[in-house]
Structure formats: C-alpha cells, structure tokens
Amino acid sequence: VCMADDLVPPHRENNVITWKSRDLLGRIGMVFQEPEHQFAASTVRDEVAIGPKSMGKTDEEAYSIADRLLERLNLSRFAKANPFTLSGGEKRRLSVASMLAAAPKVLVMDEPTFGQDFTTWTSMVQLIAGARDQGCAVIMITHDEPLIEALGARRILVREEE
C-alpha cells in the first residue's frame, strides 16, 4: 500500500489543490461513471496506451501493455475502433483498462463492473485484485455486492442521516 508521502510530488506542497495535472500522473487514476467522459484518443488501442506513454514508456512498451489489457478484457477486436462506437459494457471495460495501464498508486473507480457479463466481470475482478495486490490502493463506489465479496474489500457505507 502506498503511503501518503508517496503521492506528493517532490516539487509541490502537500496541498492537492495546487497540483498540476502532470503531478497526478502515476499517482491517481479515476474510472468515471460515464466512461465517455474520460476518452481522449481516436482508437481503442491508443486510448489504453495514453497512460503508459504519459509515464515515459516507449511506444512499443505502451502498446504491449495496451494489447495485453485489451486481450484480458475481450476488447482486442476493437483495437482500431473509435472508443465512442463501443457498447456501454465495452466502454466501461475500456475505461478500466486505460486506468490500469497507467498503473497509478491510487485508483478510484465508479461502478467498474456495471454492464458486464460473467466472463468480463470475472476478468475485471482479477485485474482489480491484481492492481491491489501490487500495492495500488483501490477505492470503489459500487452497488455490486459480489464484487465487494470477491475482492474481500472493506465496505464503507455512506448514507444520509434522517
């Protein structure tokens, strides 16, 4: 598990508000509830390669990471497709793949398994568990009780007081 000090860029104070987006690279990744809001590339393969390239990987390394994740999440056949043409479940998997590819120290995920069948759900759980087991702190917002159980996650229930 990463320590808070690991997250603070060496040239910045401990006030996150002052950090530039470049300071967040490799530190914090976010899987949005609406995957389309995070897409920045014109092809699925390029989308997944953005994170590794931003972290200093060569094109060859970045695309190798992208190809492995696309294969694991059953998205390889869409490598040259525009991300916006995918189905809802495929977009969700792509958004998870693109964040996992960057290997952040903290990963915040909003409903990461929504819209998945059993096979793709299982692959996503394995990938999330793998990131966690490699030291990534994973924070999820979810209604997926089997996901919480499969990961052995600690549950924090948030509700309004009456």
N, C-alpha and C positions, 0 to 999 in steps of 0.2 A: 504494500500500500504506500502510495506516495505521501510525503509529508508536505504540509502547507508551504514550508520554505522552498520546496522543490518547484512550486508553482510560480513564485515571484521572480519575474525577470531580473537579472542581476543589475540592470541599469535603471530600474524603476523602484519606486517606494511600494509599500505593501497595500496601497490603495488601488483596488482593481479599476476604479473609475478612470484613473489616469493612464491605464494601459492602452496601447495601440493594438489594432487587430493582429499585427505581426507578432506581438508579445504573447498572444493567446495560442499561436500555432504550436501544436505538440503538447499543449498543456490542457486545454479544454475543448472537447468536441460536443456538438449538440445535434441530436436527431430530432428534427421538428415533427410536430403532429401532422402538419401538412407537408409532405416531402417536397412538393414542387417549389416551396419557398426557399429551399437550400440549393437547388440545382444551378450550376454555373457554366457547365460545358455543353457542347452541342452533340456529344455522343456519350453513351453509357460508359464505355471504356475510359474515355477521357475524364468523365466525372469521378470515377473511382481513383484515377491516377493523380488528381489535383493535390490531395493531401500529401502523399509521399513526395511528389515533386516540390511542394512548398517546404518540405522538411529537408530538402537538399539531396534527395535520391536522384540518381541518373534516370533518364527516360527508360532505359532498359530495366532498371530496378523497379521503378514506379509501375510500369506496365506489367511486370512479372507479378507484383503484389496485386494489382488490379485483376489480372487474369485468374489468379488463384481464388480471389474472393468472388468473382463473377461465377466461376465454376461451382464453388461451395454453395452459392445461393441460387443456383439454377438460372443464371442470367446471361450466360456466355453467348447464347444465340442472339442476344440483343446488343452485343458489343458495339456495333456500328449504328444502332438506332438512336434517335433523339430521345432523351430521358422523358420528355413530356408526352411521348406516344405510348408509354407503358401503361399497363393496368394499375389500379390502385395498390394491389398487393406487391406488384413488381416494383413500383416506385418506392414503396416502403422498404423493400429489401435493398434497393439501390441506395437509399439514404443511409441505411445502416452500414452497408459495405463501404460507402465513401468515408464515413467517420471512422470505422475500424481500420481502414487503410492508412490513416494518418497516425494511428497508434497514440492517441492522446493519453495523458496521465489521469484525466477525469473525463468520463463520458456521461453526458446527460441525455436520456432517451425518453421521448414522449410516445407511449404506446408502440414500442418497437415491433411487436408481433401482430399487430392488427391486420386482418385481412389475409392471414396465411393459412395454407392447408397444413396437414400434419407433417408432411415431409419438410416443407420450407420452415415451418415453426421449429422443428427439431434442429435443423441446420442453424437457425438463428440463435437458439438457446445455446448450442455448442460453441458458436463463435463468441457470444457474450460471455459465457463461462470461461472461455479461453483468454479473453482480454482481461477479465477479472483475475484469473489465476496467474497472469503475467504481471500483476501489480497495478492494473488500471482500476481506479475507483469508479464504479458504475452506479449511477443514480437513475432510477426509472420511475416514471409516472405511468401506472398501468392499472387496468381492471382485470388483468389476466392472472387469476389465482394460480392456475397450473404453472405459469412462468415463474411466479414467486417461489412456489414449491420446488420446481425443477432446479432452480438456482440456489436453493437454501438461503434465500435473501431475507434480510431483516426488513420487516414491514413497519412503516411509519404511517399511521392513519391520520389523515387531515380531515377535519370536519368543522362545520360552523357550530358555535355554541348557540344554544337557544335562549 
